[in-house]
Amino acid sequence: MKHNRFQESNGKPSAMDDQENGSHAAATSEMEVYPFTGMGNLIQYCSDREIVVGGGQWASPRDCPYDGEKLGLGLMIEESLTFGASSSSATFANPSLCKGSKNNEFFIRTLELWTFTPGRSEEQAFKIEEDRLQARNKGLEY
């Protein structure tokens, strides 16, 4: 199900909704949100060959709300981080995120990744990651 981030889960506009005043920030910060449906078990997967988000199959192809959509991985980015593909998945009830492309594939020009860390600064985050890497290289749990 498609959601707008300016709407609360009850469907009423949130306090963030300033689209009526025509602000550029509001117009450029809209996004489609596809929450976890409880169907499928592939929420996220990462290996040295790919990053995948969503991939559950519909109970029946008739259950897919997007007629004619290829079923598969919601979003896949391959190891070079320059190429990916997207299909409808039951995990998030999303359509293909790159409509109109052959085989639902796309090239990546810019990729922004986020992470969460217990550090309060960039320096602390780097230190935590260095310590984890050193522990892993020594065969220790961190």
MARBA-3410 file (N, C-alpha, C, O; in Angstrom, 1 decimal):
142
0.8,-1.2,0.0,0.0,0.0,0.0,0.9,1.2,0.0,1.8,1.3,0.8 ~ 0.6,2.2,-0.8,1.4,3.4,-1.0,1.0,4.4,0.1,-0.2,4.6,0.3 ~ 1.9,5.0,0.8,1.7,6.0,1.8,2.5,7.2,1.4,3.6,7.1,0.8 ~ 2.1,8.3,1.9,2.8,9.6,1.7,3.4,9.9,3.1,2.6,9.8,4.1 ~ 4.6,10.3,3.2,5.2,10.6,4.5,4.6,11.8,5.2,4.8,12.0,6.4
3.8,12.5,4.5,3.1,13.7,5.1,1.8,13.2,5.8,1.1,14.1,6.3 ~ 1.5,12.0,5.7,0.3,11.5,6.4,0.6,10.5,7.5,1.5,9.7,7.4 ~ -0.1,10.7,8.6,0.1,9.8,9.7,-0.6,8.5,9.3,-1.3,8.4,8.3 ~ -0.4,7.4,10.1,-0.9,6.1,9.8,-2.4,6.1,9.8,-3.0,5.3,9.1 ~ -3.1,7.1,10.4,-4.5,7.1,10.4,-5.1,7.9,9.2,-6.3,8.0,9.1
-4.2,8.3,8.3,-4.6,8.9,7.1,-4.8,10.4,7.2,-5.0,11.1,6.2 ~ -4.7,11.0,8.4,-4.8,12.5,8.5,-3.5,13.1,8.3,-2.4,12.6,8.6 ~ -3.5,14.3,7.7,-2.2,15.0,7.4,-1.5,15.2,8.7,-2.1,15.5,9.8 ~ -0.1,15.1,8.7,0.7,15.4,9.8,1.1,16.8,9.9,0.8,17.6,9.0 ~ 1.7,17.2,11.0,2.1,18.5,11.3,3.2,19.0,10.2,3.5,20.1,10.1
3.9,18.0,9.6,4.9,18.3,8.6,4.3,18.8,7.3,5.0,19.3,6.5 ~ 3.0,18.7,7.1,2.4,19.0,5.8,2.3,20.5,5.6,1.4,21.2,6.0 ~ 3.3,21.0,4.9,3.3,22.4,4.5,3.2,22.5,3.0,3.6,23.6,2.4 ~ 2.7,21.5,2.3,2.6,21.6,0.9,1.6,22.7,0.4,1.8,23.3,-0.7 ~ 0.6,23.0,1.2,-0.3,24.0,0.8,0.3,25.4,0.6,-0.2,26.2,-0.2
1.4,25.7,1.3,2.0,27.0,1.2,3.0,27.0,0.0,3.6,28.0,-0.3 ~ 3.1,25.9,-0.7,3.9,25.8,-2.0,5.4,25.8,-1.7,6.1,26.2,-2.7 ~ 5.9,25.5,-0.6,7.3,25.6,-0.3,8.0,24.5,-1.2,7.5,23.4,-1.4 ~ 9.2,24.9,-1.6,10.0,24.0,-2.4,10.4,22.8,-1.7,10.5,21.7,-2.2 ~ 10.7,23.0,-0.4,11.2,21.8,0.5,10.1,20.8,0.5,10.4,19.6,0.4
8.8,21.2,0.7,7.7,20.2,0.8,7.6,19.5,-0.6,7.3,18.3,-0.6 ~ 7.6,20.3,-1.7,7.4,19.7,-3.0,8.5,18.7,-3.3,8.2,17.7,-4.0 ~ 9.7,18.9,-2.9,10.8,18.0,-3.3,11.1,16.9,-2.3,12.0,16.1,-2.5 ~ 10.4,16.9,-1.2,10.7,15.9,-0.1,9.6,14.9,0.0,9.6,14.1,0.9 ~ 8.7,14.8,-1.0,7.7,13.7,-1.0,8.4,12.4,-1.3,9.3,12.4,-2.1
7.9,11.4,-0.7,8.4,10.0,-1.1,7.2,9.0,-0.9,6.3,9.3,-0.2 ~ 7.3,7.9,-1.6,6.4,6.8,-1.4,6.9,5.9,-0.4,8.1,5.6,-0.4 ~ 6.1,5.4,0.5,6.5,4.6,1.6,5.7,3.3,1.5,4.5,3.3,1.4 ~ 6.4,2.2,1.6,5.8,0.8,1.5,6.2,0.1,2.7,7.3,-0.5,2.8 ~ 5.3,0.1,3.8,5.7,-0.6,5.0,5.6,-2.1,4.9,5.0,-2.7,4.0
6.3,-2.8,5.8,6.3,-4.2,5.9,4.9,-4.8,6.0,4.1,-4.3,6.9 ~ 4.5,-5.8,5.2,3.2,-6.3,5.1,3.0,-7.5,6.0,1.9,-7.9,6.3 ~ 4.1,-8.1,6.5,4.0,-9.3,7.3,4.1,-10.6,6.4,4.1,-11.7,6.8 ~ 4.0,-10.3,5.1,4.1,-11.5,4.1,5.6,-11.6,3.6,6.3,-10.6,3.5 ~ 6.0,-12.8,3.4,7.4,-13.0,2.9,8.3,-12.9,4.1,8.0,-12.3,5.1
9.5,-13.5,3.9,10.5,-13.4,5.0,11.8,-12.7,4.5,12.8,-12.7,5.3 ~ 11.9,-12.1,3.4,13.1,-11.5,2.9,12.9,-10.0,3.1,12.5,-9.3,2.2 ~ 13.2,-9.5,4.3,13.1,-8.1,4.5,14.4,-7.4,4.0,14.3,-6.4,3.2 ~ 15.6,-7.9,4.4,16.8,-7.4,3.8,17.9,-8.4,3.8,17.8,-9.4,4.7 ~ 18.8,-8.3,2.9,19.9,-9.3,2.8,21.1,-8.6,2.2,20.9,-7.7,1.3
22.2,-8.9,2.7,23.4,-8.3,2.2,24.5,-9.3,2.1,24.7,-10.1,3.0 ~ 25.3,-9.3,1.0,26.4,-10.2,0.8,27.5,-9.4,0.1,27.3,-8.2,-0.2 ~ 28.6,-10.0,-0.2,29.7,-9.3,-0.9,29.3,-9.2,-2.4,30.1,-8.6,-3.2 ~ 28.1,-9.7,-2.8,27.7,-9.7,-4.2,26.5,-8.8,-4.4,26.3,-8.3,-5.6 ~ 25.7,-8.5,-3.4,24.5,-7.7,-3.6,23.9,-7.3,-2.3,24.1,-7.8,-1.2
23.1,-6.2,-2.4,22.2,-5.7,-1.3,20.8,-5.9,-1.8,20.5,-5.4,-2.9 ~ 19.9,-6.5,-1.0,18.6,-6.8,-1.4,17.6,-6.3,-0.3,17.9,-6.5,0.9 ~ 16.5,-5.6,-0.6,15.5,-5.2,0.3,14.2,-5.7,-0.3,13.8,-5.4,-1.4 ~ 13.4,-6.6,0.4,12.2,-7.1,0.0,12.3,-8.2,-1.0,13.2,-8.1,-1.9 ~ 11.5,-9.2,-0.9,11.5,-10.2,-1.9,10.5,-11.3,-1.7,10.5,-12.4,-2.4
9.6,-11.1,-0.9,8.6,-12.1,-0.6,7.6,-12.3,-1.8,7.3,-11.3,-2.5 ~ 7.2,-13.5,-2.0,6.3,-13.8,-3.1,4.9,-13.7,-2.6,4.6,-14.0,-1.5 ~ 4.0,-13.3,-3.5,2.6,-13.2,-3.2,2.1,-14.7,-3.1,2.6,-15.6,-3.7 ~ 1.1,-14.9,-2.2,0.5,-16.2,-2.0,0.0,-16.8,-3.4,0.1,-18.0,-3.7 ~ -0.5,-15.9,-4.2,-0.9,-16.2,-5.6,-0.6,-15.0,-6.5,-0.8,-13.9,-6.0
-0.2,-15.2,-7.7,0.0,-14.1,-8.6,-1.2,-13.2,-8.7,-1.1,-12.0,-9.0 ~ -2.4,-13.7,-8.4,-3.6,-12.9,-8.4,-3.7,-11.9,-7.3,-4.4,-10.9,-7.3 ~ -2.9,-12.1,-6.2,-2.9,-11.3,-5.0,-2.1,-10.0,-5.3,-2.2,-9.0,-4.5 ~ -1.2,-10.0,-6.3,-0.4,-8.8,-6.5,-1.3,-7.7,-7.0,-2.0,-7.9,-8.0 ~ -1.3,-6.5,-6.4,-2.1,-5.4,-6.8,-1.7,-4.7,-8.0,-2.4,-3.8,-8.5
-0.6,-5.1,-8.6,0.0,-4.4,-9.8,-0.1,-5.3,-11.0,0.8,-6.2,-11.2 ~ -1.1,-5.2,-11.8,-1.3,-6.1,-12.9,-0.1,-6.1,-13.9,0.4,-5.0,-14.2 ~ 0.3,-7.3,-14.2,1.4,-7.4,-15.2,2.8,-7.2,-14.6,3.8,-7.2,-15.4 ~ 2.9,-6.9,-13.3,4.2,-6.6,-12.7,5.0,-7.9,-12.6,4.5,-9.0,-12.2 ~ 6.3,-7.9,-12.9,7.2,-9.0,-12.6,7.4,-9.1,-11.1,7.6,-8.1,-10.4
7.2,-10.3,-10.5,7.4,-10.5,-9.1,8.9,-10.9,-8.9,9.5,-11.5,-9.7 ~ 9.4,-10.4,-7.7,10.8,-10.8,-7.4,11.3,-10.0,-6.3,10.6,-9.8,-5.2 ~ 12.5,-9.4,-6.4,13.2,-8.7,-5.3,12.7,-7.2,-5.4,12.6,-6.6,-6.5 ~ 12.3,-6.7,-4.2,11.8,-5.3,-4.2,12.9,-4.3,-4.7,12.6,-3.5,-5.5 ~ 14.1,-4.5,-4.2,15.2,-3.6,-4.6,16.5,-4.5,-4.5,16.7,-5.0,-3.4
17.3,-4.5,-5.5,18.6,-5.2,-5.5,19.6,-4.3,-6.1,19.4,-3.7,-7.2 ~ 20.7,-4.1,-5.4,21.9,-3.4,-5.9,23.0,-4.3,-5.9,23.4,-5.0,-4.9 ~ 23.7,-4.4,-7.1,24.8,-5.4,-7.2,26.1,-4.9,-6.7,26.2,-3.7,-6.3 ~ 27.1,-5.7,-6.6,28.3,-5.5,-5.9,29.1,-4.2,-6.2,29.8,-3.6,-5.4 ~ 29.1,-3.8,-7.5,29.8,-2.5,-7.8,29.1,-1.3,-7.4,29.6,-0.2,-7.5
27.8,-1.4,-7.0,27.0,-0.3,-6.5,26.7,0.7,-7.7,26.4,1.8,-7.5 ~ 26.7,0.2,-8.9,26.4,1.0,-10.1,25.2,0.4,-10.9,24.8,1.1,-11.9 ~ 24.7,-0.7,-10.5,23.6,-1.3,-11.2,22.6,-2.0,-10.3,23.0,-2.4,-9.2 ~ 21.3,-2.0,-10.6,20.4,-2.6,-9.8,19.1,-3.0,-10.5,19.0,-2.9,-11.8 ~ 18.2,-3.6,-9.8,16.9,-4.0,-10.4,15.8,-3.9,-9.3,16.1,-3.9,-8.1
14.6,-3.8,-9.7,13.5,-3.7,-8.8,12.2,-4.4,-9.4,11.9,-4.2,-10.6 ~ 11.6,-5.2,-8.6,10.3,-5.8,-9.0,9.3,-5.7,-7.8,9.6,-5.3,-6.7 ~ 8.1,-6.1,-8.1,7.1,-6.1,-7.1,7.4,-7.2,-6.1,7.8,-8.3,-6.5 ~ 7.2,-6.9,-4.8,7.4,-7.9,-3.8,6.3,-7.8,-2.8,5.8,-6.8,-2.5 ~ 5.9,-9.0,-2.3,4.8,-9.0,-1.2,5.3,-8.5,0.1,4.5,-8.1,0.9
6.6,-8.5,0.3,7.2,-8.1,1.6,6.8,-6.7,1.9,6.5,-6.4,3.1 ~ 6.8,-5.8,0.9,6.4,-4.4,1.2,5.2,-3.9,0.3,4.9,-2.8,0.3 ~ 4.6,-4.9,-0.5,3.5,-4.6,-1.4,3.9,-3.4,-2.3,3.1,-2.5,-2.5 ~ 5.1,-3.4,-2.8,5.6,-2.3,-3.6,5.5,-2.7,-5.1,5.6,-3.9,-5.4 ~ 5.3,-1.8,-6.0,5.5,-2.0,-7.4,7.0,-2.0,-7.8,7.8,-1.7,-6.9
7.3,-2.2,-9.0,8.7,-2.0,-9.4,9.0,-0.5,-9.2,8.2,0.3,-9.5 ~ 10.2,-0.3,-8.7,10.6,1.1,-8.4,11.2,1.8,-9.6,11.7,2.9,-9.6 ~ 11.3,1.1,-10.8,11.9,1.6,-12.0,11.1,1.3,-13.2,11.5,0.5,-14.1 ~ 9.9,1.8,-13.2,8.9,1.5,-14.3,9.4,2.0,-15.6,10.1,3.0,-15.7 ~ 9.1,1.2,-16.6,9.5,1.6,-18.0,10.8,1.1,-18.4,11.2,1.2,-19.6
11.6,0.5,-17.5,12.9,0.0,-17.9,12.8,-1.5,-18.3,12.0,-2.2,-17.9 ~ 13.7,-1.9,-19.2,13.7,-3.2,-19.7,14.2,-4.1,-18.5,15.2,-3.9,-17.9 ~ 13.4,-5.2,-18.3,13.7,-6.1,-17.2,13.8,-5.5,-15.8,14.4,-6.1,-14.9 ~ 13.2,-4.3,-15.6,13.2,-3.7,-14.3,14.6,-3.4,-13.8,14.8,-3.3,-12.6 ~ 15.5,-3.1,-14.7,16.9,-2.9,-14.3,17.2,-1.4,-14.5,16.5,-0.7,-15.2
18.2,-0.9,-13.7,18.6,0.5,-13.8,20.1,0.7,-13.5,20.7,-0.2,-12.9 ~ 20.6,1.8,-13.9,22.0,2.2,-13.6,21.9,3.2,-12.4,21.0,4.0,-12.4 ~ 22.9,3.2,-11.6,23.0,4.1,-10.4,24.0,5.2,-10.7,25.2,4.9,-10.9 ~ 23.5,6.4,-10.7,24.4,7.6,-10.8,25.0,8.0,-9.5,26.1,8.3,-9.3 ~ 24.1,8.1,-8.5,24.4,8.5,-7.1,23.8,7.6,-6.1,22.6,7.2,-6.3
24.5,7.2,-5.1,23.9,6.3,-4.1,24.3,6.9,-2.7,25.4,7.2,-2.4 ~ 23.2,7.1,-1.9,23.4,7.6,-0.6,23.0,6.5,0.4,21.9,6.0,0.4 ~ 24.0,6.2,1.3,23.7,5.2,2.3,23.8,5.8,3.7,24.5,6.7,3.9 ~ 22.9,5.2,4.5,22.8,5.7,5.9,23.1,4.5,6.8,22.9,3.4,6.5 ~ 23.7,4.8,8.0,23.9,3.8,9.0,23.6,4.4,10.4,23.6,5.6,10.5
23.3,3.6,11.3,23.1,4.0,12.7,24.2,3.5,13.5,24.6,2.4,13.4 ~ 24.7,4.3,14.4,25.8,4.0,15.3,25.6,4.5,16.7,24.9,5.5,16.8 ~ 26.1,3.8,17.7,25.9,4.4,19.0,26.9,5.6,19.3,26.8,6.2,20.4 ~ 27.8,5.9,18.4,28.7,7.0,18.6,28.0,8.3,18.5,27.0,8.5,17.8 ~ 28.5,9.3,19.2,27.9,10.6,19.2,28.6,11.6,18.2,28.2,12.7,18.0
29.7,11.1,17.6,30.4,11.9,16.6,30.9,11.0,15.5,30.9,9.7,15.7 ~ 31.3,11.6,14.4,31.9,10.8,13.3,33.2,10.0,13.8,33.4,8.9,13.4 ~ 34.0,10.7,14.6,35.2,10.1,15.1,34.9,8.9,16.0,35.6,7.8,15.8 ~ 33.9,9.0,16.8,33.5,7.8,17.7,33.0,6.7,16.8,33.3,5.5,17.1 ~ 32.2,7.0,15.8,31.7,6.0,14.9,32.8,5.2,14.2,32.8,4.0,14.1
33.8,6.0,13.7,35.0,5.4,13.0,35.7,4.5,14.0,36.2,3.4,13.6 ~ 35.9,4.9,15.2,36.6,4.1,16.3,35.9,2.8,16.5,36.5,1.8,16.6 ~ 34.6,2.9,16.7,33.7,1.7,16.9,33.9,0.7,15.8,34.1,-0.5,16.0 ~ 33.8,1.2,14.5,34.0,0.3,13.4,35.4,-0.3,13.3,35.5,-1.4,12.9 ~ 36.4,0.5,13.6,37.8,0.0,13.6,37.9,-1.1,14.6,38.5,-2.1,14.3
37.4,-0.9,15.8,37.5,-1.9,16.9,36.8,-3.2,16.5,37.3,-4.3,16.7 ~ 35.6,-3.0,15.9,34.9,-4.2,15.4,35.6,-5.0,14.3,35.7,-6.2,14.4 ~ 36.2,-4.2,13.4,37.0,-4.9,12.3,38.2,-5.6,12.9,38.5,-6.7,12.5 ~ 38.9,-5.0,13.8,40.1,-5.6,14.4,39.7,-6.9,15.2,40.4,-7.9,15.1 ~ 38.6,-6.8,15.9,38.1,-8.0,16.7,37.7,-9.1,15.7,38.1,-10.2,16.0
37.1,-8.7,14.6,36.7,-9.8,13.7,37.9,-10.4,13.0,37.9,-11.6,12.8 ~ 38.9,-9.6,12.7,40.1,-10.1,12.1,40.9,-11.0,13.0,41.6,-11.9,12.5 ~ 40.7,-10.8,14.3,41.4,-11.7,15.3,40.5,-12.9,15.7,40.9,-13.7,16.5 ~ 39.3,-13.0,15.0,38.4,-14.1,15.3,37.6,-13.9,16.6,37.1,-14.9,17.2 ~ 37.5,-12.7,17.1,36.8,-12.4,18.3,35.4,-11.9,18.1,35.2,-11.3,17.0
34.5,-12.1,19.0,33.2,-11.5,18.9,33.3,-10.1,19.5,34.1,-9.8,20.4 ~ 32.5,-9.2,18.9,32.5,-7.8,19.4,31.2,-7.4,19.9,31.0,-6.3,20.4
END
